[in-house]
Amino acid sequence: MKTFTVIAVICVGIIGFYFYSNGRVDNTSVQQTQSKIVYVKYRDAGPVDLNHPDFEYQDTLKSSFVGGAWYDYTEDYMIIKLRDTYYHYCDLPSSIWSSFQKANSFGSFYESKIQGNYSCRNQEVPSY
């Protein structure tokens, strides 16, 4: 009986590892091909796919206020996630984006240099 139990445990472990490994590989490939469609506040041009190749992503995990930022150099267009809401900014110079990326505090930089500036109200908003 002990031999059967040992063999059963080994088989279950091998099968579990097989499915875990295959599932992990499949999930990675799916994540790389999936769109990340978001709705941006005050954007009338429809939703945006943040995985669009024109966007450069800035990881903001160290921030409790900024949940991510994306920038398109060809359009000088920025999307930023603040808490649970996405906002956009037009004609944002690449120098501001570069400074944002290097900031010690993404939230403080946003509030002092971006918020209230670079309005998209009178700008043509790019489509993605």
MDAnalysis code that builds the backbone (N, CA, C; Angstrom):
import MDAnalysis as mda
import numpy as np

u = mda.Universe.empty(384, n_residues=128, atom_resindex=np.repeat(np.arange(128), 3), trajectory=True)
u.add_TopologyAttr("name", ["N", "CA", "C"] * 128)
u.add_TopologyAttr("resid", np.arange(1, 129))
u.add_TopologyAttr("resname", ["MET", "LYS", "THR", "PHE", "THR", "VAL", "ILE", "ALA", "VAL", "ILE", "CYS", "VAL", "GLY", "ILE", "ILE", "GLY", "PHE", "TYR", "PHE", "TYR", "SER", "ASN", "GLY", "ARG", "VAL", "ASP", "ASN", "THR", "SER", "VAL", "GLN", "GLN", "THR", "GLN", "SER", "LYS", "ILE", "VAL", "TYR", "VAL", "LYS", "TYR", "ARG", "ASP", "ALA", "GLY", "PRO", "VAL", "ASP", "LEU", "ASN", "HIS", "PRO", "ASP", "PHE", "GLU", "TYR", "GLN", "ASP", "THR", "LEU", "LYS", "SER", "SER", "PHE", "VAL", "GLY", "GLY", "ALA", "TRP", "TYR", "ASP", "TYR", "THR", "GLU", "ASP", "TYR", "MET", "ILE", "ILE", "LYS", "LEU", "ARG", "ASP", "THR", "TYR", "TYR", "HIS", "TYR", "CYS", "ASP", "LEU", "PRO", "SER", "SER", "ILE", "TRP", "SER", "SER", "PHE", "GLN", "LYS", "ALA", "ASN", "SER", "PHE", "GLY", "SER", "PHE", "TYR", "GLU", "SER", "LYS", "ILE", "GLN", "GLY", "ASN", "TYR", "SER", "CYS", "ARG", "ASN", "GLN", "GLU", "VAL", "PRO", "SER", "TYR"])
u.atoms.positions = np.array([
    [0.821, -1.181, 0.000],
    [0.000, 0.000, 0.000],
    [0.873, 1.255, 0.000],
    [2.001, 1.228, 0.754],
    [2.871, 2.394, 0.799],
    [3.489, 2.667, -0.564],
    [3.850, 1.614, -1.289],
    [4.445, 1.780, -2.612],
    [3.460, 2.470, -3.550],
    [2.193, 2.040, -3.505],
    [1.155, 2.654, -4.337],
    [1.002, 4.143, -4.002],
    [1.012, 4.488, -2.734],
    [0.847, 5.875, -2.299],
    [2.006, 6.737, -2.796],
    [3.222, 6.219, -2.695],
    [4.394, 6.956, -3.153],
    [4.326, 7.172, -4.665],
    [3.966, 6.146, -5.400],
    [3.856, 6.261, -6.858],
    [2.759, 7.258, -7.222],
    [1.638, 7.206, -6.533],
    [0.537, 8.130, -6.810],
    [0.954, 9.576, -6.551],
    [1.648, 9.814, -5.460],
    [2.099, 11.176, -5.140],
    [3.077, 11.672, -6.201],
    [3.986, 10.821, -6.632],
    [4.947, 11.211, -7.666],
    [4.226, 11.531, -8.974],
    [3.273, 10.706, -9.355],
    [2.517, 10.933, -10.592],
    [1.728, 12.238, -10.528],
    [1.065, 12.462, -9.421],
    [0.304, 13.707, -9.257],
    [1.249, 14.906, -9.332],
    [2.405, 14.805, -8.728],
    [3.383, 15.893, -8.768],
    [3.864, 16.172, -10.183],
    [4.155, 15.113, -10.935],
    [4.620, 15.280, -12.321],
    [3.513, 15.892, -13.173],
    [2.308, 15.392, -13.041],
    [1.183, 15.924, -13.821],
    [0.915, 17.377, -13.438],
    [0.941, 17.667, -12.146],
    [0.720, 19.043, -11.690],
    [1.775, 19.986, -12.224],
    [3.039, 19.565, -12.195],
    [4.117, 20.405, -12.717],
    [3.947, 20.628, -14.212],
    [3.545, 19.598, -14.936],
    [3.330, 19.716, -16.382],
    [2.269, 20.774, -16.676],
    [1.122, 20.678, -16.009],
    [0.051, 21.644, -16.254],
    [0.433, 23.043, -15.772],
    [1.124, 23.143, -14.653],
    [1.569, 24.440, -14.152],
    [2.527, 25.089, -15.147],
    [3.507, 24.327, -15.642],
    [4.485, 24.858, -16.587],
    [3.829, 25.290, -17.880],
    [2.950, 24.454, -18.407],
    [2.285, 24.797, -19.659],
    [1.347, 25.982, -19.476],
    [0.658, 26.028, -18.382],
    [-0.238, 27.152, -18.116],
    [0.517, 28.446, -17.991],
    [1.667, 28.408, -17.326],
    [2.459, 29.620, -17.136],
    [2.971, 30.126, -18.477],
    [3.445, 29.244, -19.330],
    [3.939, 29.647, -20.637],
    [2.793, 30.223, -21.465],
    [1.649, 29.548, -21.457],
    [0.509, 30.032, -22.224],
    [0.053, 31.401, -21.727],
    [0.004, 31.604, -20.411],
    [-0.438, 32.893, -19.883],
    [0.514, 34.012, -20.304],
    [1.809, 33.742, -20.323],
    [2.771, 34.759, -20.721],
    [2.548, 35.152, -22.164],
    [2.380, 34.181, -23.041],
    [2.198, 34.514, -24.448],
    [0.877, 35.231, -24.680],
    [-0.149, 34.908, -23.915],
    [-1.428, 35.596, -24.045],
    [-1.286, 37.037, -23.578],
    [-0.593, 37.268, -22.467],
    [-0.425, 38.622, -21.962],
    [0.320, 39.494, -22.965],
    [1.257, 38.940, -23.684],
    [2.032, 39.733, -24.633],
    [1.210, 40.102, -25.854],
    [0.174, 39.358, -26.165],
    [-0.603, 39.635, -27.364],
    [-1.925, 40.331, -27.062],
    [-2.339, 40.380, -25.794],
    [-3.608, 40.988, -25.456],
    [-3.528, 42.496, -25.514],
    [-4.663, 43.107, -25.853],
    [-4.778, 44.551, -25.809],
    [-5.058, 44.980, -24.380],
    [-4.705, 46.198, -24.085],
    [-5.078, 46.790, -22.807],
    [-5.897, 48.032, -23.158],
    [-7.173, 47.823, -23.337],
    [-8.083, 48.895, -23.744],
    [-8.565, 49.624, -22.500],
    [-8.407, 50.953, -22.499],
    [-8.845, 51.761, -21.368],
    [-9.654, 52.952, -21.881],
    [-10.497, 53.454, -21.010],
    [-11.250, 54.667, -21.292],
    [-10.590, 55.809, -20.535],
    [-10.304, 56.888, -21.251],
    [-9.596, 58.035, -20.705],
    [-10.602, 59.153, -20.452],
    [-10.565, 59.695, -19.254],
    [-11.487, 60.766, -18.876],
    [-11.266, 61.985, -19.777],
    [-12.351, 62.580, -20.217],
    [-12.362, 63.767, -21.082],
    [-11.860, 63.468, -22.494],
    [-11.763, 62.227, -22.872],
    [-11.331, 61.879, -24.231],
    [-12.551, 61.429, -25.010],
    [-12.930, 62.200, -26.015],
    [-14.096, 61.880, -26.830],
    [-13.762, 60.988, -28.018],
    [-12.498, 60.743, -28.256],
    [-12.065, 59.980, -29.421],
    [-12.165, 58.470, -29.210],
    [-12.765, 58.024, -28.136],
    [-12.929, 56.595, -27.885],
    [-11.814, 56.024, -27.038],
    [-11.912, 54.729, -26.760],
    [-10.926, 54.070, -25.886],
    [-9.546, 54.002, -26.536],
    [-8.554, 53.699, -25.709],
    [-7.161, 53.640, -26.155],
    [-6.586, 52.275, -25.802],
    [-5.825, 51.710, -26.728],
    [-5.084, 50.475, -26.466],
    [-3.689, 50.868, -25.991],
    [-3.443, 50.712, -24.708],
    [-2.154, 51.109, -24.137],
    [-1.002, 50.212, -24.580],
    [-1.315, 49.092, -25.205],
    [-0.264, 48.225, -25.749],
    [0.093, 48.607, -27.179],
    [-0.444, 49.730, -27.663],
    [-0.112, 50.208, -29.007],
    [1.398, 50.428, -29.085],
    [2.034, 50.052, -30.190],
    [3.495, 50.137, -30.279],
    [4.066, 51.552, -30.175],
    [3.269, 52.586, -30.378],
    [3.777, 53.955, -30.274],
    [3.960, 54.411, -28.825],
    [3.372, 53.684, -27.881],
    [3.463, 54.094, -26.486],
    [4.701, 53.528, -25.809],
    [5.363, 54.397, -25.055],
    [6.413, 53.968, -24.142],
    [5.797, 53.971, -22.748],
    [6.006, 52.911, -22.010],
    [5.416, 52.766, -20.675],
    [6.432, 53.127, -19.608],
    [5.972, 53.848, -18.597],
    [6.790, 54.130, -17.426],
    [6.197, 53.406, -16.226],
    [6.956, 52.490, -15.683],
    [6.545, 51.770, -14.479],
    [6.560, 52.734, -13.300],
    [5.460, 52.799, -12.578],
    [5.354, 53.722, -11.446],
    [4.975, 52.971, -10.170],
    [5.427, 51.737, -10.037],
    [5.064, 50.918, -8.883],
    [5.440, 51.555, -7.547],
    [6.470, 52.383, -7.538],
    [6.879, 53.007, -6.275],
    [5.927, 54.124, -5.848],
    [4.962, 54.467, -6.694],
    [4.036, 55.556, -6.394],
    [2.701, 55.007, -5.896],
    [2.161, 55.644, -4.875],
    [0.834, 55.247, -4.389],
    [-0.266, 56.030, -5.106],
    [0.098, 57.066, -5.840],
    [-0.861, 57.934, -6.512],
    [-0.918, 57.676, -8.018],
    [0.247, 57.499, -8.646],
    [0.330, 57.298, -10.093],
    [0.396, 55.803, -10.370],
    [-0.574, 55.313, -11.130],
    [-0.668, 53.881, -11.411],
    [-0.119, 53.475, -12.751],
    [0.660, 54.317, -13.383],
    [1.258, 54.017, -14.681],
    [1.204, 55.245, -15.566],
    [2.114, 55.309, -16.540],
    [2.142, 56.425, -17.479],
    [2.632, 55.917, -18.826],
    [2.053, 56.467, -19.887],
    [2.367, 56.071, -21.254],
    [2.593, 57.328, -22.069],
    [3.576, 57.277, -22.967],
    [3.900, 58.457, -23.771],
    [4.157, 58.048, -25.207],
    [3.629, 58.850, -26.130],
    [3.830, 58.658, -27.562],
    [4.687, 59.815, -28.066],
    [5.931, 59.536, -28.424],
    [6.857, 60.567, -28.885],
    [6.415, 61.200, -30.203],
    [5.789, 60.432, -31.072],
    [5.390, 60.976, -32.375],
    [4.244, 61.971, -32.254],
    [3.437, 61.835, -31.228],
    [2.283, 62.717, -31.033],
    [2.440, 63.655, -29.835],
    [3.524, 63.515, -29.073],
    [3.695, 64.276, -27.822],
    [2.445, 64.144, -26.951],
    [2.019, 62.911, -26.782],
    [0.749, 62.603, -26.130],
    [1.003, 61.682, -24.942],
    [0.450, 62.042, -23.797],
    [0.665, 61.262, -22.576],
    [-0.662, 60.814, -22.001],
    [-0.673, 59.586, -21.509],
    [-1.796, 59.074, -20.720],
    [-1.217, 58.678, -19.373],
    [-1.917, 59.065, -18.327],
    [-1.459, 58.755, -16.977],
    [-2.632, 58.224, -16.175],
    [-2.365, 57.206, -15.372],
    [-3.389, 56.641, -14.501],
    [-3.164, 57.187, -13.097],
    [-4.167, 57.890, -12.608],
    [-4.123, 58.433, -11.247],
    [-5.186, 57.719, -10.445],
    [-4.743, 56.948, -9.487],
    [-5.615, 56.039, -8.721],
    [-6.321, 55.115, -9.710],
    [-7.615, 55.254, -9.928],
    [-8.332, 54.354, -10.842],
    [-8.815, 55.039, -12.112],
    [-8.316, 56.236, -12.408],
    [-8.792, 57.000, -13.557],
    [-7.632, 57.344, -14.482],
    [-7.877, 57.209, -15.789],
    [-6.893, 57.566, -16.800],
    [-7.184, 58.980, -17.299],
    [-6.111, 59.783, -17.466],
    [-6.211, 61.136, -17.998],
    [-5.225, 61.267, -19.151],
    [-5.455, 62.260, -20.021],
    [-4.536, 62.437, -21.143],
    [-4.079, 63.885, -21.252],
    [-2.903, 64.046, -21.885],
    [-2.289, 65.357, -22.046],
    [-1.697, 65.450, -23.444],
    [-1.973, 66.581, -24.109],
    [-1.533, 66.791, -25.489],
    [-0.383, 67.791, -25.541],
    [0.413, 67.689, -26.596],
    [1.567, 68.571, -26.802],
    [2.476, 68.623, -25.583],
    [2.621, 67.497, -24.921],
    [3.517, 67.405, -23.772],
    [4.927, 67.166, -24.305],
    [5.845, 68.095, -24.101],
    [7.195, 67.937, -24.648],
    [7.891, 66.677, -24.125],
    [8.711, 66.109, -24.987],
    [9.447, 64.905, -24.583],
    [10.387, 65.211, -23.426],
    [10.824, 66.452, -23.286],
    [11.699, 66.813, -22.160],
    [10.946, 66.696, -20.828],
    [9.656, 67.019, -20.833],
    [8.839, 66.860, -19.621],
    [8.677, 65.373, -19.322],
    [8.421, 64.567, -20.355],
    [8.302, 63.116, -20.177],
    [9.593, 62.542, -19.592],
    [10.740, 62.953, -20.138],
    [12.031, 62.452, -19.640],
    [12.244, 62.840, -18.178],
    [11.889, 64.074, -17.841],
    [12.018, 64.517, -16.446],
    [11.070, 63.755, -15.535],
    [9.869, 63.488, -16.025],
    [8.901, 62.698, -15.259],
    [9.475, 61.321, -14.950],
    [10.082, 60.693, -15.939],
    [10.646, 59.355, -15.767],
    [11.744, 59.312, -14.709],
    [12.452, 60.408, -14.541],
    [13.570, 60.469, -13.601],
    [13.172, 61.028, -12.238],
    [11.928, 61.429, -12.096],
    [11.488, 62.110, -10.868],
    [11.582, 61.196, -9.650],
    [11.929, 61.784, -8.514],
    [11.936, 61.042, -7.254],
    [10.517, 60.699, -6.815],
    [9.592, 61.582, -7.140],
    [8.179, 61.362, -6.810],
    [7.354, 61.652, -8.054],
    [6.751, 60.603, -8.622],
    [5.926, 60.790, -9.821],
    [4.735, 61.698, -9.522],
    [4.114, 61.513, -8.369],
    [2.951, 62.315, -8.004],
    [3.281, 63.783, -7.856],
    [4.354, 64.098, -7.174],
    [4.764, 65.496, -6.993],
    [5.136, 66.137, -8.323],
    [5.849, 65.398, -9.158],
    [6.218, 65.933, -10.469],
    [4.969, 66.193, -11.296],
    [4.056, 65.231, -11.297],
    [2.797, 65.406, -12.034],
    [2.071, 66.664, -11.573],
    [1.924, 66.830, -10.266],
    [1.171, 67.967, -9.732],
    [1.847, 69.301, -10.021],
    [3.169, 69.339, -10.051],
    [3.855, 70.618, -10.253],
    [4.108, 70.956, -11.722],
    [4.274, 69.958, -12.578],
    [4.683, 70.236, -13.958],
    [3.651, 69.864, -15.030],
    [2.745, 68.936, -14.730],
    [1.837, 68.442, -15.777],
    [0.391, 68.840, -15.514],
    [-0.084, 68.615, -14.314],
    [-1.478, 68.895, -13.975],
    [-1.815, 70.356, -14.297],
    [-2.927, 70.561, -14.997],
    [-3.363, 71.902, -15.370],
    [-2.698, 72.445, -16.621],
    [-1.742, 71.726, -17.158],
    [-1.049, 72.118, -18.388],
    [-1.313, 71.073, -19.475],
    [-1.021, 71.416, -20.689],
    [-1.071, 70.482, -21.818],
    [-2.474, 69.927, -22.059],
    [-3.447, 70.803, -22.013],
    [-4.837, 70.412, -22.203],
    [-5.074, 69.873, -23.617],
    [-5.935, 68.903, -23.713],
    [-6.316, 68.346, -25.011],
    [-7.631, 68.945, -25.521],
    [-8.184, 69.918, -24.817],
    [-9.495, 70.474, -25.189],
    [-9.522, 71.027, -26.604],
    [-8.496, 71.749, -27.009],
    [-8.469, 72.376, -28.334],
    [-7.462, 71.710, -29.255],
    [-7.120, 70.475, -28.959],
    [-6.125, 69.741, -29.726],
    [-6.783, 68.555, -30.426],
    [-6.209, 68.175, -31.546],
    [-6.648, 66.933, -32.172],
    [-6.002, 65.783, -31.414],
    [-6.844, 64.883, -30.946],
    [-6.380, 63.759, -30.129],
    [-6.062, 62.593, -31.058],
    [-4.892, 61.971, -30.903],
    [-4.546, 60.833, -31.762],
    [-5.458, 59.645, -31.528],
    [-5.625, 58.846, -32.561],
    [-6.428, 57.613, -32.408],
    [-5.477, 56.423, -32.410],
    [-5.824, 55.427, -31.601],
    [-4.970, 54.240, -31.477],
    [-5.815, 52.993, -31.667],
])
